[in-house]
Amino acid sequence: MSLDYWRNIEGAYPFQNENEEYSTTLEKQLIGIRRHLHQYPELSKEEFETTDFIKKCLTEKGIQIRPTSLKTGVFADIAGESEGPSIALRADIDALPIEEKTGLPYASKRKGIMHACGHDFHTTALLGAAFLLKENQDSLKGKVRLLFQPAEESGAGAAKVIEDGQLDGIDAVIGLHNKPDIPVGTVGLKTGSLMAAVDRFKVEIQGKGAHAALPHNGFDPIVGASSLIVALQTIVSRNVNPLKSAIVTVGKINGGSTWNVIPDAVSFEGTVRTFDQEVRHQVQQRFLAVAEQISSAFSLKANVKWHSGPPPLCNDEAITELVRDAAHKARLQVIDPNPSTAGEDFAYYLEHIPGSFAFFGTGGDHDWHHPAFTIDETAIIKASYFLYESAKRLLHLSTQE
């Protein structure tokens, strides 16, 4: 399906007025689903029970499950009576290795595992949208593919979904992420970069050990590593255009075994975050150069291992504007959110097809990955209608060229 379908179309579009009693019943059902998912979280690539539960929810509604070679994750199609484009809606389903400290009666029953990033909310919202789409299947002009994606937290899930062919034939993709600092009833939509690229590094500094009282007999990797960590901060302050942005953070350092011995080696790890692919490449190249030069100045050797994670998440302008219209239809307040330096593997989808990713207000006191993270459950039904209206908006307009 050509992008021209979405880029030059204006006009109203029909929506069925949803029955208020049905919406109330659906909301109660979704809250129950979300609480079940919250009690039984599973880590990336281990979402077996979650997968089975999602399949059960979909098959009970008569929604067609798609075949997959992946061990976890669920993919399904809802096709309308009329021909049209194919739109994908995506939710991630995995949890985090965090001990929950919310005190909720439906807190995690699995020690050390928690839905501390709200993926249970995302999964439930997409199930709600699926139920709404199924109820109105006859009016759909095209097809909606549901992507219940595994392993977002490991950063590998979206790429595996693409390799599995689940994006084949899809013309646009829509997703969302809860945002605790945004009020319920508010959605953040932004064209261009919304979330950062995520790169991870590990540096091993090899020196020569010696007695702490005889440092001249060795090459001290602790002093070298310390100087290198400080020098790496100049990449952002002196190499990156100040009108753009980047982050270089060292979060872990290991070295030495006792107080009076200079060790042979020191290692440290951290992350780089950028919103621009050119800046991303620039930071990596400068990082490697600084590591080599600083270590050489101390007669040391630096071994840098670089892991490239998801790219910057960049929303398509045309799709985002249509999603903005759908958000208004769903009676949501739309804001222009601040970009997040967190990463999101939904960005891999956007490298292949146009789409839009939204921040959805859930009004919590703690941010993602906190052991006391919670959401306001009144946001669930709103998120379901947001996804539903977004899919309907794209499907309808694409047939009106």
Buried (B, 14 or more C-beta within 10 A) or exposed (E): BEBEBBBEBEEEBEBEEBEEEEBEEBBEBBBEBBBBBBBBBBBBBBBEEBBEBBBEBBEEBEBEBBEBEBEBBBBBBBBBEEEBBBBBBBBBBBBBEBEBBBEEEBBBEBEEBBBBBBBBBBBBBBBBBBBBBBBBBEBBBBBBBBBBBBBBBBBBBBBBBBEBEBBEEBBBBBBBBBBBBBBBBBBBBBBEBBBBBBBBBBBBBBBBBBEEEEEEEBBBBBBBBBBBBEBBEEBBEEBBEEEEBBBBEBEEBEBBEEEEBBBBBBBBBBBBBBBBEEBBEBBBEBBBEBBBEBBEEBEBBBEBEEEEBBBBBBBBEBBBBBBBBBBEBBEBEBBEBEBBBBBBBBBBBBBEBBBBBBBBBBBBEBEBEBEBBBBBBEBBBBBBBBBBBBBBBBBBBBBEE
